[in-house]
Amino acid sequence: MRHAKRRNKLNRFSTWRKATLISLAKNILIYGGIKTTITRAKVSKPLVEKLISLAKSNTLAAKREAFKILGEHKLVSKLFSEIGPLFAKRESGFTRVISLGKRRGDDADVVIFELTERKPKEVKKAKKGKEVKVAEGTSKQEESPKEAEVKKHEAAPAVKEKHPAANKPAKKFLGGLKNIFKKERDSL
């Protein structure tokens, strides 16, 4: 009898189910959030929370345990160096599920499954006042993109654009007989 053996099998064999859960866990650790079905998110949530709990302890045994699950050294090092410290003050609640509605094809409930804490994205900005050497040997100050765009429009003379049909070559024998026999790639 199957007493007390309740689990969501995800309509897969045991090895396929395990591979699906590991794949979901890897993707959420890499990207910080993924779009999936609510059932998959609920089933993979304990695995992701377990991995983050291991990352908080930051011991060799915990790293080996995480490697047993993930199987990638780079991902384990990212988990312990970047993701673990983000959740140092939290005891639980490392992930959240945000509903998006129904999927059009099969009417499945789609959700965003993401980490609650994220590392802020670094925005690279161009440094103002940075000197750039020009080919003539003189130095020139770098301009912001907007200033360069304005100067480009002021300096460029107005050029009349030709109609696209004017650039086409004249049609060949029987209006291009070759085109009739071309293989159509997108028939649908």
Kinemage of the C-alpha trace (Angstrom):
@kinemage 1
@onewidth
@group {chain A} dominant
@subgroup {mainchain}
@vectorlist {calphas} color= white
{ca met a 1} P 0.000 0.000 0.000
{ca arg a 2} L 1.046 3.585 -0.576
{ca his a 3} L 0.352 5.037 2.865
{ca ala a 4} L 2.201 8.315 3.583
{ca lys a 5} L 3.956 8.323 0.209
{ca arg a 6} L 2.332 11.423 -1.182
{ca arg a 7} L 4.415 13.425 -3.617
{ca asn a 8} L 3.820 15.200 -6.881
{ca lys a 9} L 5.389 12.995 -9.546
{ca leu a 10} L 5.069 15.651 -12.289
{ca asn a 11} L 3.944 12.854 -14.630
{ca arg a 12} L 7.538 11.603 -14.943
{ca phe a 13} L 9.654 8.598 -14.048
{ca ser a 14} L 11.676 9.022 -10.848
{ca thr a 15} L 14.974 9.782 -12.607
{ca trp a 16} L 13.312 12.191 -15.034
{ca arg a 17} L 11.546 13.939 -12.139
{ca lys a 18} L 14.840 14.293 -10.254
{ca ala a 19} L 16.538 15.737 -13.346
{ca thr a 20} L 13.691 18.228 -13.793
{ca leu a 21} L 13.972 19.425 -10.192
{ca ile a 22} L 17.756 19.798 -10.415
{ca ser a 23} L 17.420 21.711 -13.684
{ca leu a 24} L 14.881 24.100 -12.129
{ca ala a 25} L 17.142 24.607 -9.104
{ca lys a 26} L 20.175 25.323 -11.316
{ca asn a 27} L 18.268 27.852 -13.401
{ca ile a 28} L 16.898 29.740 -10.422
{ca leu a 29} L 20.409 29.983 -8.960
{ca ile a 30} L 21.883 31.164 -12.265
{ca tyr a 31} L 19.204 33.679 -13.296
{ca gly a 32} L 17.653 34.590 -9.937
{ca gly a 33} L 14.153 33.901 -11.240
{ca ile a 34} L 12.416 31.743 -13.826
{ca lys a 35} L 9.002 31.438 -15.427
{ca thr a 36} L 7.446 28.016 -14.872
{ca thr a 37} L 4.214 26.290 -13.860
{ca ile a 38} L 2.928 26.552 -10.307
{ca thr a 39} L 3.239 22.797 -9.744
{ca arg a 40} L 6.909 22.711 -10.732
{ca ala a 41} L 7.628 25.768 -8.604
{ca lys a 42} L 5.980 24.249 -5.518
{ca val a 43} L 7.794 20.943 -5.977
{ca ser a 44} L 11.243 22.478 -6.528
{ca lys a 45} L 10.928 25.070 -3.741
{ca pro a 46} L 12.192 22.755 -0.935
{ca leu a 47} L 15.264 21.809 -2.988
{ca val a 48} L 16.204 25.436 -3.686
{ca glu a 49} L 15.636 26.409 -0.041
{ca lys a 50} L 17.823 23.481 1.082
{ca leu a 51} L 20.644 24.619 -1.229
{ca ile a 52} L 20.486 28.179 0.095
{ca ser a 53} L 20.492 26.901 3.690
{ca leu a 54} L 23.643 24.935 2.864
{ca ala a 55} L 25.195 28.072 1.361
{ca lys a 56} L 24.558 30.015 4.566
{ca ser a 57} L 26.655 27.561 6.605
{ca asn a 58} L 29.617 27.847 4.161
{ca thr a 59} L 31.497 24.731 5.274
{ca leu a 60} L 33.350 22.157 3.211
{ca ala a 61} L 30.767 19.499 4.029
{ca ala a 62} L 27.990 21.842 2.880
{ca lys a 63} L 29.840 22.541 -0.376
{ca arg a 64} L 30.197 18.805 -1.010
{ca glu a 65} L 26.507 18.271 -0.300
{ca ala a 66} L 25.587 21.077 -2.732
{ca phe a 67} L 27.916 19.622 -5.364
{ca lys a 68} L 26.161 16.259 -4.985
{ca ile a 69} L 22.914 17.957 -5.995
{ca leu a 70} L 24.118 20.513 -8.580
{ca gly a 71} L 27.114 18.763 -10.114
{ca glu a 72} L 28.860 21.977 -11.255
{ca his a 73} L 31.800 23.568 -9.472
{ca lys a 74} L 31.167 27.067 -10.879
{ca leu a 75} L 27.547 27.022 -9.762
{ca val a 76} L 28.482 25.797 -6.280
{ca ser a 77} L 31.068 28.570 -5.930
{ca lys a 78} L 28.485 31.137 -7.084
{ca leu a 79} L 25.988 29.741 -4.583
{ca phe a 80} L 28.416 30.013 -1.674
{ca ser a 81} L 30.134 33.297 -2.631
{ca glu a 82} L 27.231 35.393 -3.978
{ca ile a 83} L 23.849 33.913 -3.064
{ca gly a 84} L 24.610 32.607 0.445
{ca pro a 85} L 25.751 35.987 1.879
{ca leu a 86} L 22.580 37.680 0.547
{ca phe a 87} L 20.458 35.480 2.821
{ca ala a 88} L 22.723 35.625 5.900
{ca lys a 89} L 20.132 37.520 7.959
{ca arg a 90} L 17.146 35.414 6.818
{ca glu a 91} L 16.097 32.179 8.488
{ca ser a 92} L 13.645 31.076 5.807
{ca gly a 93} L 11.590 32.394 2.915
{ca phe a 94} L 14.393 32.396 0.367
{ca thr a 95} L 12.081 32.056 -2.636
{ca arg a 96} L 8.715 33.426 -3.727
{ca val a 97} L 6.090 32.485 -6.282
{ca ile a 98} L 4.295 35.276 -8.177
{ca ser a 99} L 1.295 34.293 -10.283
{ca leu a 100} L 1.151 35.387 -13.942
{ca gly a 101} L -2.143 33.814 -14.986
{ca lys a 102} L -2.949 30.991 -17.380
{ca arg a 103} L -0.817 29.738 -20.262
{ca arg a 104} L -2.556 30.046 -23.607
{ca gly a 105} L -1.790 26.614 -25.021
{ca asp a 106} L -2.761 24.260 -22.193
{ca asp a 107} L -4.332 26.604 -19.616
{ca ala a 108} L -1.645 25.810 -17.015
{ca asp a 109} L -1.086 28.290 -14.180
{ca val a 110} L 2.180 30.101 -14.963
{ca val a 111} L 4.224 31.765 -12.219
{ca ile a 112} L 7.508 33.558 -11.689
{ca phe a 113} L 9.618 31.536 -9.272
{ca glu a 114} L 12.379 33.780 -7.933
{ca leu a 115} L 14.768 34.447 -5.090
{ca thr a 116} L 13.552 37.043 -2.593
{ca glu a 117} L 16.965 38.704 -2.292
{ca arg a 118} L 18.914 39.683 -5.388
{ca lys a 119} L 22.289 41.205 -5.954
{ca pro a 120} L 21.808 44.716 -7.371
{ca lys a 121} L 22.758 44.928 -11.021
{ca glu a 122} L 25.800 47.013 -11.774
{ca val a 123} L 25.172 49.670 -14.391
{ca lys a 124} L 28.246 50.663 -16.337
{ca lys a 125} L 28.300 54.355 -17.207
{ca ala a 126} L 30.696 56.145 -19.492
{ca lys a 127} L 33.047 58.379 -17.593
{ca lys a 128} L 32.630 62.039 -18.435
{ca gly a 129} L 35.734 64.060 -19.104
{ca lys a 130} L 37.786 61.034 -20.105
{ca glu a 131} L 40.426 61.953 -22.648
{ca val a 132} L 40.692 59.904 -25.811
{ca lys a 133} L 43.681 60.046 -28.157
{ca val a 134} L 42.739 60.932 -31.714
{ca ala a 135} L 44.694 59.613 -34.708
{ca glu a 136} L 46.293 63.031 -35.321
{ca gly a 137} L 48.006 62.884 -31.933
{ca thr a 138} L 45.881 65.522 -30.215
{ca ser a 139} L 43.717 64.722 -27.221
{ca lys a 140} L 39.991 65.190 -27.371
{ca gln a 141} L 37.414 65.041 -24.582
{ca glu a 142} L 34.819 62.312 -24.912
{ca glu a 143} L 31.289 63.560 -25.381
{ca ser a 144} L 28.122 62.100 -24.007
{ca pro a 145} L 26.051 60.147 -26.573
{ca lys a 146} L 23.327 62.813 -26.654
{ca glu a 147} L 25.792 65.620 -27.377
{ca ala a 148} L 27.398 63.582 -30.143
{ca glu a 149} L 23.987 62.880 -31.700
{ca val a 150} L 23.058 66.581 -31.671
{ca lys a 151} L 26.382 67.583 -33.292
{ca lys a 152} L 26.001 64.844 -35.905
{ca his a 153} L 22.593 66.160 -36.967
{ca glu a 154} L 23.782 69.771 -37.042
{ca ala a 155} L 26.883 69.039 -39.125
{ca ala a 156} L 25.406 66.556 -41.605
{ca pro a 157} L 23.781 68.051 -44.702
{ca ala a 158} L 20.252 66.967 -45.463
{ca val a 159} L 20.408 63.988 -47.841
{ca lys a 160} L 17.336 62.997 -49.737
{ca glu a 161} L 16.659 59.283 -49.366
{ca lys a 162} L 15.793 57.295 -52.460
{ca his a 163} L 12.696 55.189 -52.656
{ca pro a 164} L 13.521 51.475 -52.075
{ca ala a 165} L 11.972 50.527 -55.436
{ca ala a 166} L 14.440 52.791 -57.245
{ca asn a 167} L 17.369 50.692 -55.960
{ca lys a 168} L 15.982 47.366 -57.250
{ca pro a 169} L 17.442 45.968 -60.460
{ca ala a 170} L 15.153 45.472 -63.436
{ca lys a 171} L 13.278 42.177 -63.514
{ca lys a 172} L 14.790 39.457 -65.638
{ca phe a 173} L 13.289 36.931 -68.049
{ca leu a 174} L 9.588 36.256 -67.322
{ca gly a 175} L 9.687 38.295 -64.126
{ca gly a 176} L 12.342 36.144 -62.536
{ca leu a 177} L 11.544 32.567 -63.476
{ca lys a 178} L 14.089 31.442 -60.917
{ca asn a 179} L 11.869 32.678 -58.075
{ca ile a 180} L 9.059 30.344 -59.094
{ca phe a 181} L 11.176 27.259 -58.496
{ca lys a 182} L 12.750 28.393 -55.227
{ca lys a 183} L 12.131 26.103 -52.288
{ca glu a 184} L 9.788 27.683 -49.769
{ca arg a 185} L 11.268 27.359 -46.310
{ca asp a 186} L 8.325 28.595 -44.256
{ca ser a 187} L 5.343 26.777 -45.686
{ca leu a 188} L 3.217 27.153 -42.525
